[in-house]
Amino acid sequence: MKKIIITVLTILFISNIGFSQTKNFIDQPYIETSAKVDTLVTPDRIFLTILITEKDTKGKISVEELENKMADKLKSLGINLDNQLSLSDLSSNFKKYFLKQQDVLKSKAYSLLVFDALTAGKVIMELENINISNVLLEKTEYSKIENLKLELKSKAIKKAKLNAISMTNPLNQKVGNAIFISDLGNISNQLQGRVAGIRIRGMSSLKETKFKPIDIEFEKIKVESEITVKFKLE
């Protein structure tokens, strides 16, 4: 029985402490401000999906031959195949083969990493020259985005304090230390398959005109940070 009474008293004591701390915090004169900052950055990690399929050549050129030609073209552009190219999918149309008794048309999908828009344009044009026209934008990234998010948080804090100062100056009050900070998070639009200026032409058009590398302009990544701060009034 004594243990039960002691336990109840302990819970009440802890509850009173929590209530007192909350009450003391609320009773302090303070000002609450929010601030949001954002910036645009150019992506420096561009992922392209390359689909090699025998269907594009009506089965006249094997996947293996197209694969070797692709490797040679990418190497000529200074691309490190070991670090920048990876196999993402391998499939064969066996169902179609068994149902219609046609030749199996194999396909392979690769993910290619490049670091600027000019190289991406060169890749697209060079691959079209060897009958590989299925090139899609997978996503874009900014390699230093985590450091950028931290910088934006600092700027948001400073902006929130400036807001508080501008609001209290007419009242002849001073802004003191921050007594509460809420990070509302970062938002970034890491690109998923969107790009301005890319038009991938079919193989037939390449026979008519000699193209230069495409001038590609990728949509910039927008990163923003929002902070809410309560400052003590003195």
C-alpha positions, 0 to 999 in steps of 0.5 A: 500500500505504501508503495502505491502511495509513493508511486502516485505521489511521484507521478503527481510531482513529475506532472507538477514540474512539467506543468510548471515548466510549461506555465513558466514558458507561456508566461514569458513575454515573447514574439513569434516569427516565421521565415522562409528562404529558398534558392535555385541550383543547377543539377550536377548529377544527371541520370539517363536511362538507355534502353537497348532493344533489338526491336529498333533494328527489327532484329538485324542487330543483336543487343550484344553488338549494340551494347559494344557500340554504345560502350565505345561511344561512351568511352569516346565522350570521356565517360568512365563506364565502371563508375557511371554506367550500370545495368538496370534491367534485362528482359526477353520477349519469351511470351511473344516467342512462344505464342507467335513462334517469332524470334526472341527480341532481347532488350537491356536497360542501363542507367547512365550518370553524367555531370552536365547538360552538354555531356547529356546532349552529346550522349543522346546524339551519339547513341542515335547515330548507332541506332539507339534512340530510346534515351530517357531522363531518369532524374537529376540531383545536386550533389551538395544539397545537404550542405545547402539545406543547412545554409538555408536553415541558418539564413532562415533563423537570421531572417526570423530575428530581423522580422522580430526586430522590425516588429518590436522597434516601434514598441521600444522593446528589445528582442532577446534570446530564442526560447523556442525554435521549430524547423518546419523542414526543407523542400526540394524538387529533385527532378523526376523525369522533367527536362526543358529542351530535349527532343529525342528524334527517331533514327529515320531523321538522322539519315536526313540531317547531320545534327550537333549536340543538343543544347539542353537546359535542365530545370533548376532544383528549388530548395527551400527552408522554413523556420518558426522562432519564439524570441524572448522580449526584454 
